[in-house]
Amino acid sequence: MKLAGRVALVTGGASGIGRAAARRLADAGMRVCVVDIDAAAATAVADSVDGIAVRCDVSDAEQVTAAFDTCARELGSVDLAFLNAGITIHWSGDIGSLDLSDYRRSVGVNLDGVVFGAVAAVRAMRARPDGGDGVILATASLAGILAWHPDPVYSLGKHAVVGFMRAIAPNLAPEGISVHTICPGITETGVLGDRRPLVESIGVPVMEPDAVCDAVLTAATAPIEASGSCWVVQHGKAPWPMEFPDVPGPDSRLNVPVTR
């Protein structure tokens, strides 16, 4: 999709990858709606890119719908949705000690926020009077491809995001809506939290958020034929699409895109 003159909505846009993406998308000529639970920080980012800010808890479907409605009303449309908001919970990783309220909070932001955002994005894109192409991006993680032992619940949510985005992509491609997942490695964001000592002890390099935005721009401008891609971002490397093996057998014949 050509970005100049179009409208982007970014969740988790007040910090980290979301803030960097809001700025990069604005630099590409987009008008940006910065969505975040931290209203003051979202406003600061929005002001820096001449955009608008909306406070929203992405784990609440009604708030997500309202954020998309506000973006469409004030900026004219939603052409690109970057569903980026994410959190981590503070626990040992021992499943026997998991607090179920923490579990719900993690899944609510990391998974429900993507599902609610995708629903709202598709509805907003279908409501545009002139139609046209659109893009839905979601931040997953390498923890959505690998088994991330320090936080299995985070890994659960990110695996689900990868599977969900890959599954909806063929259904939306005929409408000109591209769907992509961004899977960065360890990045300097709030999600890193208290796991920094672990990361540093292993010697894993920590990426800056702007490095992840290379994948955001690559996915946003990719041809519709690339929809469904899962873009891996690792330190010092250009983003590349993950290749998933097919599962052989007759069951695959049932896996056909859903039409409206």
Backbone as JSON, one array per atom type, in Angstrom:
{
  "sequence": "MKLAGRVALVTGGASGIGRAAARRLADAGMRVCVVDIDAAAATAVADSVDGIAVRCDVSDAEQVTAAFDTCARELGSVDLAFLNAGITIHWSGDIGSLDLSDYRRSVGVNLDGVVFGAVAAVRAMRARPDGGDGVILATASLAGILAWHPDPVYSLGKHAVVGFMRAIAPNLAPEGISVHTICPGITETGVLGDRRPLVESIGVPVMEPDAVCDAVLTAATAPIEASGSCWVVQHGKAPWPMEFPDVPGPDSRLNVPVTR",
  "N": [[0.83, -1.19, 0.0], [0.5, 2.23, -0.78], [1.67, 4.79, 1.27], [1.63, 7.58, 1.75], [-0.46, 10.3, 2.51], [-2.43, 8.73, 3.6], [-4.18, 7.14, 6.41], [-3.13, 6.09, 9.59], [-3.57, 3.96, 12.4], [-2.24, 3.35, 15.55], [-1.8, 1.1, 18.08], [-0.71, 0.95, 21.5], [0.91, 3.08, 21.14], [2.31, 5.0, 22.54], [4.84, 4.52, 23.46], [8.02, 2.78, 23.1], [8.09, 0.35, 20.51], [5.69, 1.1, 19.29], [5.64, 3.92, 19.5], [7.93, 4.58, 18.01], [7.1, 3.57, 15.55], [4.86, 5.16, 14.99], [6.08, 7.58, 14.5], [7.71, 6.96, 12.3], [5.8, 6.24, 10.39], [4.43, 8.63, 10.15], [6.51, 10.15, 9.08], [6.54, 8.98, 6.61], [4.44, 10.15, 5.41], [1.9, 9.68, 6.41], [-1.14, 10.33, 8.23], [-1.56, 10.09, 11.69], [-3.1, 8.23, 14.25], [-2.66, 7.95, 17.57], [-2.87, 5.48, 19.86], [-3.32, 4.56, 23.18], [-3.13, 3.32, 26.57], [-2.06, 5.1, 28.31], [-2.84, 8.22, 28.46], [-1.62, 10.79, 28.55], [1.01, 10.33, 27.65], [0.44, 9.34, 25.11], [-0.69, 11.59, 23.95], [1.53, 13.27, 23.88], [3.17, 11.98, 21.98], [1.45, 12.04, 19.76], [1.24, 14.81, 19.37], [3.81, 15.32, 18.53], [3.86, 14.32, 15.99], [1.94, 15.58, 14.65], [-0.59, 14.44, 14.9], [-3.45, 12.66, 16.23], [-4.56, 11.73, 19.53], [-5.81, 8.95, 21.36], [-7.17, 7.67, 24.28], [-7.12, 4.34, 25.36], [-7.96, 1.14, 26.55], [-6.88, -1.75, 25.35], [-7.8, -4.25, 25.92], [-10.46, -4.1, 26.22], [-13.22, -4.44, 24.35], [-15.2, -2.59, 23.57], [-13.96, -0.13, 24.01], [-11.91, -0.31, 22.14], [-13.33, -0.37, 19.71], [-14.46, 2.2, 19.88], [-12.15, 3.76, 19.72], [-11.28, 3.31, 17.08], [-13.5, 4.35, 15.76], [-13.28, 7.04, 16.5], [-10.87, 7.73, 15.26], [-11.52, 7.39, 12.53], [-13.55, 9.27, 12.3], [-12.29, 11.73, 12.93], [-9.95, 11.83, 11.38], [-10.7, 10.89, 8.96], [-10.57, 8.27, 7.91], [-9.54, 4.82, 8.37], [-6.77, 3.4, 7.28], [-4.54, 1.89, 7.73], [-3.86, -0.31, 10.3], [-1.99, -0.76, 13.11], [-1.52, -3.09, 15.33], [-0.24, -3.12, 18.16], [0.04, -2.97, 20.92], [1.24, -4.31, 23.97], [2.06, -6.39, 26.82], [3.98, -7.64, 29.6], [3.95, -10.01, 32.28], [4.87, -10.15, 35.73], [6.44, -12.73, 36.89], [7.78, -15.92, 37.91], [7.82, -17.74, 35.85], [7.27, -20.28, 36.49], [4.75, -22.49, 36.13], [3.11, -23.47, 38.1], [2.93, -21.44, 39.94], [1.49, -19.43, 38.83], [-0.5, -16.58, 38.82], [-3.88, -16.27, 38.29], [-5.28, -13.96, 37.67], [-3.27, -12.34, 36.68], [-2.68, -13.84, 34.44], [-5.07, -13.52, 32.9], [-4.88, -10.78, 32.44], [-2.57, -10.58, 30.87], [-3.27, -12.13, 28.57], [-5.49, -10.68, 27.84], [-4.51, -8.19, 26.92], [-2.39, -8.88, 25.11], [-3.45, -10.77, 23.32], [-6.39, -10.65, 23.1], [-6.52, -7.92, 22.56], [-5.45, -7.76, 20.0], [-7.25, -9.31, 18.5], [-9.67, -7.89, 18.95], [-8.87, -5.48, 17.83], [-8.4, -6.19, 15.16], [-10.97, -6.9, 14.31], [-12.29, -4.4, 14.57], [-10.73, -2.91, 12.82], [-11.17, -4.11, 10.28], [-13.91, -3.63, 9.98], [-13.9, -0.82, 9.95], [-12.36, -0.35, 7.66], [-13.95, -1.5, 5.68], [-16.03, 0.27, 5.78], [-15.2, 2.57, 4.55], [-15.94, 5.06, 2.21], [-14.79, 5.16, -0.34], [-13.59, 2.75, -0.59], [-10.81, 0.81, -1.46], [-7.36, -0.23, -0.81], [-6.02, -1.76, 2.19], [-4.24, -2.2, 5.32], [-3.43, -4.45, 7.89], [-1.51, -4.81, 10.66], [0.22, -6.67, 13.16], [1.96, -6.82, 16.22], [3.81, -9.5, 17.17], [6.14, -11.68, 18.29], [9.42, -13.13, 18.6], [8.92, -14.94, 20.52], [6.52, -15.88, 19.75], [7.03, -17.71, 17.88], [9.04, -19.34, 18.75], [9.42, -21.44, 21.67], [9.04, -19.71, 24.54], [10.53, -19.88, 27.41], [10.91, -18.33, 29.85], [8.52, -16.87, 30.16], [5.82, -18.39, 29.76], [3.11, -17.71, 29.36], [3.13, -15.28, 28.02], [4.33, -16.23, 25.7], [2.32, -17.98, 24.86], [0.25, -16.14, 24.17], [1.48, -14.73, 22.07], [2.06, -16.74, 20.19], [-0.57, -17.34, 19.55], [-1.37, -14.96, 18.35], [0.21, -14.98, 16.01], [-0.86, -17.28, 14.72], [-3.56, -16.51, 14.44], [-3.43, -14.18, 12.8], [-2.25, -15.21, 10.47], [-4.31, -16.9, 9.75], [-6.53, -15.26, 9.17], [-5.67, -13.82, 7.02], [-5.89, -14.92, 4.25], [-8.66, -14.74, 3.98], [-9.2, -12.04, 3.85], [-7.69, -10.97, 1.81], [-8.94, -10.94, -0.82], [-10.44, -8.61, -0.62], [-8.6, -6.67, -0.76], [-7.25, -6.14, 1.56], [-4.39, -6.34, 3.35], [-2.59, -8.5, 5.55], [-0.32, -8.78, 8.14], [2.25, -10.06, 10.33], [4.49, -8.97, 12.82], [7.49, -10.07, 14.1], [9.58, -9.48, 16.38], [12.86, -9.85, 17.86], [14.51, -9.59, 21.08], [13.8, -6.45, 22.33], [14.23, -2.99, 23.09], [11.95, -2.13, 25.07], [9.07, -1.53, 27.21], [8.13, -4.05, 27.72], [10.3, -5.67, 28.05], [11.09, -5.32, 30.67], [11.78, -6.67, 33.91], [13.42, -8.64, 33.0], [15.78, -7.97, 31.9], [18.37, -8.46, 33.22], [18.58, -11.26, 32.8], [18.64, -11.41, 29.99], [20.95, -9.91, 29.42], [22.85, -11.45, 30.73], [23.0, -13.7, 29.19], [23.95, -12.69, 26.9], [22.51, -11.77, 24.73], [21.84, -9.52, 22.13], [20.17, -6.37, 22.46], [17.67, -4.87, 20.63], [17.0, -1.61, 19.23], [13.85, 0.13, 19.21], [13.37, 1.41, 16.74], [14.61, -0.16, 14.87], [12.9, -2.28, 14.54], [10.9, -1.06, 13.21], [11.65, -1.01, 10.57], [10.72, -3.44, 9.59], [8.0, -2.99, 9.92], [7.48, -0.97, 8.02], [8.27, -2.35, 5.73], [6.38, -4.47, 5.66], [4.0, -2.98, 5.52], [4.08, -1.86, 3.01], [4.22, -3.97, 1.31], [3.33, -6.12, -1.47], [-0.03, -7.33, -2.14], [0.07, -10.04, -2.55], [1.86, -10.95, -0.72], [0.53, -11.08, 1.63], [-0.26, -12.34, 4.86], [2.22, -12.9, 5.72], [4.83, -13.45, 8.12], [6.96, -11.51, 9.69], [10.23, -11.74, 10.59], [12.4, -10.23, 12.89], [15.62, -9.61, 13.68], [18.55, -8.74, 15.53], [20.74, -6.7, 13.73], [20.06, -7.71, 11.25], [18.26, -7.68, 8.13], [14.66, -7.5, 7.95], [12.86, -10.58, 7.51], [10.63, -12.89, 5.87], [9.08, -15.46, 7.66], [9.16, -18.92, 6.95], [6.73, -21.32, 6.92], [6.16, -24.77, 7.33], [4.09, -26.86, 5.27], [1.42, -29.0, 6.28], [1.13, -32.25, 5.38], [-1.5, -34.21, 3.85], [-4.98, -35.29, 3.68], [-6.63, -33.63, 5.23], [-5.95, -30.99, 4.81], [-7.39, -30.11, 2.67], [-9.71, -29.06, 3.59], [-9.07, -26.58, 4.47], [-9.77, -23.8, 3.4], [-10.09, -20.43, 2.16], [-12.42, -18.21, 3.77], [-15.34, -16.75, 2.49], [-17.19, -13.68, 2.13]],
  "CA": [[0.0, 0.0, 0.0], [1.17, 3.52, -0.73], [1.35, 5.33, 2.59], [1.46, 9.04, 1.78], [-1.83, 10.79, 2.44], [-3.36, 7.77, 4.2], [-4.35, 7.26, 7.86], [-2.7, 4.93, 10.38], [-3.88, 3.88, 13.83], [-1.21, 2.55, 16.21], [-2.05, 0.83, 19.5], [0.56, 0.94, 22.22], [1.68, 4.06, 20.38], [2.92, 6.02, 23.39], [6.2, 4.17, 23.86], [8.63, 1.62, 22.47], [7.91, 0.11, 19.08], [4.55, 1.88, 18.81], [6.05, 5.33, 19.35], [8.84, 4.65, 16.87], [6.33, 3.32, 14.34], [4.04, 6.34, 14.73], [6.95, 8.6, 13.9], [8.14, 6.51, 10.96], [4.64, 6.3, 9.49], [4.22, 10.06, 9.88], [7.57, 10.57, 8.16], [6.18, 8.45, 5.29], [3.33, 10.94, 4.89], [0.61, 9.26, 6.95], [-1.71, 10.95, 9.42], [-1.47, 9.02, 12.67], [-3.86, 8.21, 15.49], [-1.86, 7.26, 18.58], [-3.79, 4.87, 20.83], [-2.57, 4.0, 24.31], [-3.8, 3.45, 27.85], [-1.46, 6.28, 28.93], [-3.34, 9.32, 27.64], [-0.66, 11.9, 28.48], [2.12, 9.93, 26.79], [-0.09, 9.25, 23.75], [-0.84, 12.96, 23.46], [2.87, 13.79, 23.58], [3.59, 11.4, 20.7], [0.57, 12.57, 18.72], [1.62, 16.2, 19.11], [5.1, 15.35, 17.83], [3.67, 13.89, 14.59], [0.76, 16.31, 14.16], [-1.68, 13.48, 14.81], [-4.4, 12.71, 17.33], [-4.37, 10.71, 20.55], [-7.02, 8.37, 21.95], [-6.89, 6.75, 25.38], [-7.86, 3.09, 25.14], [-7.52, -0.15, 27.08], [-7.17, -2.63, 24.21], [-8.46, -5.49, 26.37], [-11.89, -3.78, 26.27], [-13.66, -4.38, 22.96], [-15.94, -1.35, 23.32], [-12.99, 0.96, 23.91], [-11.2, -0.46, 20.87], [-14.25, 0.1, 18.67], [-14.57, 3.65, 20.01], [-10.9, 4.36, 19.24], [-11.32, 3.28, 15.62], [-14.52, 5.3, 15.34], [-12.72, 8.39, 16.66], [-9.86, 7.92, 14.21], [-12.21, 7.55, 11.24], [-14.32, 10.51, 12.31], [-11.44, 12.92, 12.98], [-8.93, 11.82, 10.32], [-11.34, 10.57, 7.69], [-10.59, 6.84, 7.6], [-8.45, 4.01, 8.92], [-6.22, 2.64, 6.15], [-3.54, 0.97, 8.28], [-3.95, -0.53, 11.74], [-0.84, -1.45, 13.68], [-1.99, -3.59, 16.61], [1.09, -3.28, 18.73], [0.06, -2.92, 22.38], [1.6, -5.58, 24.59], [2.57, -6.32, 28.19], [4.46, -8.89, 30.19], [3.61, -10.08, 33.69], [6.05, -10.39, 36.55], [6.38, -14.0, 37.62], [8.99, -16.72, 37.73], [7.7, -18.66, 34.74], [6.81, -21.56, 37.04], [3.32, -22.51, 35.87], [2.41, -23.75, 39.36], [2.78, -20.23, 40.74], [0.83, -18.41, 38.02], [-1.7, -15.9, 39.32], [-4.82, -16.3, 37.17], [-5.62, -12.59, 37.28], [-2.18, -11.91, 35.8], [-2.88, -14.56, 33.18], [-6.12, -12.86, 32.14], [-4.41, -9.46, 32.03], [-1.64, -10.79, 29.77], [-4.02, -12.56, 27.39], [-6.39, -9.6, 27.48], [-3.81, -7.18, 26.12], [-1.55, -9.43, 24.05], [-4.23, -11.53, 22.34], [-7.7, -10.03, 22.87], [-6.31, -6.62, 21.95], [-5.23, -7.96, 18.56], [-8.51, -9.77, 17.91], [-10.61, -6.76, 18.95], [-8.37, -4.49, 16.89], [-8.62, -6.68, 13.79], [-12.41, -6.77, 14.04], [-12.59, -2.98, 14.39], [-10.03, -2.44, 11.62], [-11.88, -4.58, 9.09], [-15.18, -2.89, 9.88], [-13.58, 0.55, 9.56], [-11.9, -0.34, 6.27], [-15.1, -1.78, 4.83], [-16.94, 1.42, 5.82], [-14.67, 3.7, 3.78], [-16.8, 5.24, 1.02], [-14.07, 4.92, -1.6], [-12.95, 1.44, -0.57], [-9.36, 0.86, -1.57], [-6.61, -1.23, -0.06], [-5.79, -1.52, 3.61], [-3.22, -3.06, 5.93], [-3.51, -4.73, 9.32], [-0.26, -5.36, 11.19], [0.21, -6.97, 14.6], [3.23, -7.19, 16.82], [3.92, -10.74, 17.95], [7.46, -11.76, 18.92], [10.05, -14.43, 18.41], [8.25, -15.82, 21.47], [5.37, -16.44, 19.07], [7.52, -18.74, 16.97], [9.8, -20.23, 19.61], [8.9, -21.63, 23.02], [9.74, -18.74, 25.41], [10.41, -20.5, 28.73], [10.78, -17.42, 30.99], [7.14, -16.41, 30.33], [4.99, -19.21, 28.87], [1.84, -17.06, 29.04], [3.46, -14.34, 26.95], [4.55, -17.06, 24.52], [0.99, -18.43, 24.44], [-0.44, -15.05, 23.49], [2.14, -14.36, 20.81], [1.78, -17.82, 19.25], [-1.96, -17.19, 19.11], [-1.41, -13.82, 17.41], [0.76, -15.45, 14.73], [-1.83, -18.17, 14.09], [-4.76, -15.75, 14.09], [-3.16, -13.3, 11.67], [-2.07, -16.06, 9.28], [-5.59, -17.51, 9.38], [-7.47, -14.3, 8.59], [-5.1, -13.17, 5.83], [-6.52, -15.32, 2.97], [-10.06, -14.32, 3.94], [-9.29, -10.6, 3.61], [-6.94, -10.58, 0.61], [-9.79, -10.56, -1.96], [-10.93, -7.26, -0.43], [-7.48, -5.74, -0.82], [-6.72, -5.89, 2.91], [-3.22, -7.16, 3.65], [-2.43, -8.85, 6.96], [1.06, -9.19, 8.41], [2.68, -10.13, 11.72], [5.88, -8.57, 13.06], [8.03, -10.91, 15.17], [10.93, -9.03, 16.74], [13.59, -10.4, 18.99], [14.55, -8.75, 22.28], [13.78, -5.05, 21.94], [14.22, -2.02, 24.19], [10.59, -1.66, 25.34], [8.62, -1.83, 28.56], [7.88, -5.49, 27.85], [11.54, -6.3, 28.51], [10.89, -5.31, 32.11], [12.82, -7.13, 34.82], [14.17, -9.74, 32.41], [17.03, -7.46, 31.35], [19.54, -9.2, 33.7], [18.65, -12.56, 32.12], [19.05, -11.18, 28.6], [22.34, -9.47, 29.4], [23.73, -12.53, 31.18], [23.14, -14.63, 28.07], [24.68, -11.99, 25.84], [21.63, -11.5, 23.59], [21.77, -8.08, 21.88], [18.85, -5.75, 22.55], [17.44, -3.97, 19.5], [16.24, -0.38, 19.42], [12.54, 0.04, 18.56], [13.37, 1.88, 15.35], [15.03, -1.26, 14.0], [11.71, -3.08, 14.27], [10.06, -0.3, 12.27], [11.99, -1.4, 9.2], [9.78, -4.5, 9.23], [6.67, -2.38, 9.83], [7.39, -0.31, 6.71], [8.35, -3.4, 4.7], [5.09, -5.15, 5.61], [2.94, -2.04, 5.14], [4.18, -1.55, 1.58], [4.37, -5.21, 0.55], [2.19, -6.41, -2.36], [-1.09, -8.14, -1.54], [0.46, -11.45, -2.65], [2.66, -11.3, 0.45], [-0.32, -11.07, 2.82], [-0.12, -13.53, 5.68], [3.62, -13.09, 6.09], [5.27, -13.26, 9.5], [8.26, -10.9, 9.47], [11.16, -11.93, 11.7], [13.34, -9.12, 13.05], [16.7, -9.92, 14.6], [19.57, -7.72, 15.6], [21.73, -6.63, 12.67], [19.6, -8.37, 10.02], [17.06, -7.15, 7.48], [13.5, -8.35, 8.23], [12.63, -11.61, 6.52], [9.39, -13.62, 6.14], [9.21, -16.82, 8.15], [8.55, -19.95, 6.12], [6.09, -22.35, 7.72], [5.94, -25.97, 6.51], [2.73, -27.37, 5.11], [1.14, -30.31, 6.88], [0.56, -33.06, 4.3], [-2.64, -35.06, 4.19], [-6.28, -34.86, 3.13], [-7.29, -32.61, 6.04], [-5.63, -29.66, 4.31], [-8.38, -29.72, 1.67], [-10.77, -28.31, 4.28], [-8.55, -25.27, 4.86], [-9.95, -22.87, 2.28], [-10.5, -19.12, 2.65], [-13.84, -17.91, 4.0], [-15.81, -15.62, 1.7], [-18.3, -12.95, 2.75]],
  "C": [[0.87, 1.24, 0.0], [0.72, 4.26, 0.51], [1.02, 6.81, 2.6], [0.0, 9.43, 1.61], [-2.86, 9.87, 3.07], [-3.36, 7.93, 5.73], [-3.95, 5.96, 8.55], [-3.17, 5.07, 11.81], [-2.89, 2.92, 14.46], [-1.58, 2.35, 17.66], [-0.71, 0.63, 20.21], [1.51, 1.98, 21.64], [2.43, 5.08, 21.21], [4.37, 5.72, 23.75], [6.73, 3.04, 22.99], [8.43, 1.54, 20.97], [6.78, 0.96, 18.52], [4.9, 3.34, 18.58], [6.96, 5.49, 18.15], [8.08, 4.48, 15.56], [5.46, 4.53, 13.99], [4.88, 7.42, 14.04], [7.39, 8.22, 12.5], [6.98, 6.6, 9.97], [4.3, 7.76, 9.16], [5.27, 10.59, 8.91], [7.27, 10.1, 6.73], [4.96, 9.16, 4.7], [1.96, 10.55, 5.39], [0.16, 10.19, 8.08], [-1.92, 9.83, 10.44], [-2.36, 9.27, 13.88], [-3.1, 7.35, 16.48], [-2.79, 6.78, 19.69], [-2.98, 4.23, 21.94], [-3.38, 4.16, 25.58], [-3.27, 4.65, 28.63], [-1.8, 7.5, 28.08], [-2.32, 10.43, 27.48], [0.49, 11.55, 27.55], [1.66, 9.82, 25.33], [-0.24, 10.63, 23.14], [0.51, 13.55, 23.08], [3.37, 13.26, 22.24], [2.76, 11.97, 19.56], [0.95, 14.01, 18.36], [2.91, 16.28, 18.3], [4.98, 14.95, 16.36], [2.46, 14.56, 13.96], [-0.41, 15.36, 13.94], [-2.68, 13.69, 15.92], [-4.11, 11.57, 18.29], [-5.71, 10.24, 21.07], [-6.6, 7.45, 23.09], [-7.74, 5.5, 25.19], [-7.17, 1.94, 25.86], [-7.88, -1.19, 26.03], [-7.79, -3.95, 24.62], [-9.97, -5.31, 26.48], [-12.39, -3.55, 24.85], [-14.39, -3.08, 22.64], [-15.0, -0.16, 23.2], [-12.23, 0.89, 22.59], [-12.08, 0.05, 19.72], [-14.36, 1.62, 18.69], [-13.32, 4.35, 19.49], [-10.87, 4.4, 17.72], [-12.36, 4.26, 15.08], [-14.0, 6.73, 15.42], [-11.71, 8.7, 15.57], [-10.54, 8.19, 12.87], [-12.95, 8.88, 11.18], [-13.4, 11.74, 12.2], [-10.41, 12.98, 11.86], [-9.47, 11.36, 8.97], [-11.42, 9.11, 7.33], [-9.6, 6.12, 8.51], [-7.97, 3.13, 7.77], [-5.19, 1.62, 6.6], [-3.75, 0.89, 9.78], [-2.74, -1.33, 12.19], [-1.2, -1.82, 15.11], [-0.77, -4.04, 17.41], [1.11, -3.37, 20.25], [0.38, -4.3, 22.96], [2.16, -5.36, 25.99], [3.23, -7.65, 28.53], [4.07, -8.86, 31.66], [4.85, -10.5, 34.47], [5.85, -11.66, 37.37], [7.59, -14.82, 37.22], [8.99, -17.55, 36.46], [7.28, -20.05, 35.18], [5.29, -21.61, 36.94], [2.52, -22.79, 37.14], [2.18, -22.52, 40.21], [2.06, -19.12, 39.99], [-0.41, -17.88, 38.7], [-2.68, -15.75, 38.15], [-5.28, -14.9, 36.76], [-4.52, -12.0, 36.39], [-2.29, -12.57, 34.43], [-3.92, -13.85, 32.31], [-5.66, -11.49, 31.64], [-3.46, -9.59, 30.84], [-2.37, -11.16, 28.49], [-4.94, -11.45, 26.9], [-5.74, -8.55, 26.6], [-3.15, -7.82, 24.9], [-2.32, -10.18, 22.96], [-5.58, -10.87, 22.05], [-7.54, -8.68, 22.18], [-6.09, -6.7, 20.45], [-6.53, -8.39, 17.88], [-9.51, -8.61, 17.83], [-10.18, -5.7, 17.93], [-8.58, -4.91, 15.44], [-10.08, -6.55, 13.39], [-12.75, -5.31, 13.72], [-11.94, -2.44, 13.11], [-10.76, -2.85, 10.36], [-13.19, -3.83, 8.91], [-14.94, -1.46, 9.42], [-13.16, 0.63, 8.1], [-13.04, -0.62, 5.3], [-16.05, -0.58, 4.75], [-16.43, 2.61, 5.03], [-15.47, 3.86, 2.49], [-16.11, 4.94, -0.3], [-13.37, 3.57, -1.63], [-11.45, 1.55, -0.59], [-8.68, -0.18, -0.7], [-6.44, -0.81, 1.39], [-4.77, -2.5, 4.14], [-3.52, -3.22, 7.42], [-2.21, -5.41, 9.73], [-0.45, -5.65, 12.67], [1.61, -7.31, 15.06], [3.08, -8.49, 17.58], [5.31, -10.71, 18.59], [8.12, -13.04, 18.43], [9.47, -15.44, 19.39], [6.95, -16.38, 20.91], [5.73, -17.49, 18.04], [8.28, -19.8, 17.74], [9.05, -20.43, 20.93], [9.7, -20.73, 23.97], [9.55, -19.17, 26.86], [10.27, -19.5, 29.88], [9.36, -16.9, 31.21], [6.24, -17.19, 29.37], [3.66, -18.55, 28.5], [2.04, -16.01, 27.95], [3.64, -15.1, 25.63], [3.23, -17.57, 23.97], [0.29, -17.35, 23.62], [0.16, -14.73, 22.14], [2.02, -15.48, 19.77], [0.36, -17.68, 18.69], [-2.09, -16.04, 18.11], [-0.89, -14.26, 16.04], [-0.27, -16.32, 14.01], [-3.08, -17.43, 13.62], [-4.52, -14.9, 12.84], [-2.95, -14.1, 10.38], [-3.4, -16.62, 8.8], [-6.55, -16.53, 8.73], [-6.97, -13.71, 7.28], [-5.76, -13.62, 4.52], [-7.97, -14.89, 2.84], [-10.2, -12.86, 3.52], [-8.59, -10.15, 2.34], [-7.83, -10.22, -0.57], [-10.37, -9.15, -1.85], [-9.83, -6.21, -0.52], [-6.9, -5.38, 0.53], [-5.59, -6.87, 3.19], [-3.08, -7.34, 5.16], [-1.03, -9.37, 7.18], [1.33, -9.2, 9.91], [4.15, -9.76, 11.81], [6.39, -9.34, 14.27], [9.45, -10.49, 15.52], [11.55, -9.88, 17.84], [13.58, -9.42, 20.15], [14.74, -7.29, 21.88], [13.67, -4.16, 23.17], [12.82, -1.42, 24.34], [10.24, -1.99, 26.78], [8.39, -3.31, 28.78], [9.13, -6.22, 28.35], [11.56, -6.39, 30.03], [12.07, -5.81, 32.92], [13.61, -8.32, 34.28], [15.48, -9.26, 31.78], [18.25, -8.2, 31.89], [19.71, -10.56, 33.03], [19.18, -12.39, 30.7], [20.52, -10.82, 28.54], [23.29, -10.59, 29.81], [23.98, -13.55, 30.07], [23.94, -14.01, 26.93], [23.85, -11.74, 24.6], [21.57, -9.98, 23.36], [20.33, -7.57, 21.92], [18.71, -4.73, 21.43], [16.76, -2.68, 19.96], [14.91, -0.5, 18.69], [12.55, 0.45, 17.09], [13.8, 0.78, 14.38], [13.84, -2.14, 13.62], [10.83, -2.38, 13.23], [10.45, -0.54, 10.82], [11.04, -2.49, 8.71], [8.37, -3.95, 9.08], [6.49, -1.73, 8.46], [7.44, -1.32, 5.57], [7.0, -4.1, 4.54], [3.99, -4.24, 5.08], [2.93, -1.77, 3.64], [4.33, -2.78, 0.7], [3.16, -5.42, -0.36], [1.2, -7.35, -1.68], [-0.74, -9.63, -1.58], [1.26, -11.91, -1.44], [1.83, -11.35, 1.73], [-0.25, -12.41, 3.54], [1.3, -13.76, 6.15], [3.84, -12.77, 7.57], [6.72, -12.8, 9.42], [9.13, -11.02, 10.72], [12.17, -10.79, 11.7], [14.37, -9.52, 14.1], [17.8, -8.88, 14.47], [20.56, -7.81, 14.43], [21.32, -7.26, 11.36], [18.39, -7.62, 9.44], [15.88, -8.05, 7.82], [13.27, -9.37, 7.12], [11.37, -12.41, 6.89], [9.67, -15.06, 6.54], [8.53, -17.79, 7.19], [8.01, -21.06, 7.02], [5.84, -23.58, 6.85], [4.46, -26.31, 6.4], [2.61, -28.72, 5.82], [0.49, -31.17, 5.81], [-0.64, -33.86, 4.79], [-3.94, -34.48, 3.7], [-6.96, -33.76, 3.93], [-7.07, -31.21, 5.48], [-6.64, -29.18, 3.27], [-9.53, -28.92, 2.29], [-10.36, -26.87, 4.57], [-8.59, -24.31, 3.68], [-10.43, -21.54, 2.83], [-12.01, -18.98, 2.77], [-14.21, -16.7, 3.16], [-17.0, -14.97, 2.4], [-19.64, -13.4, 2.17]]
}
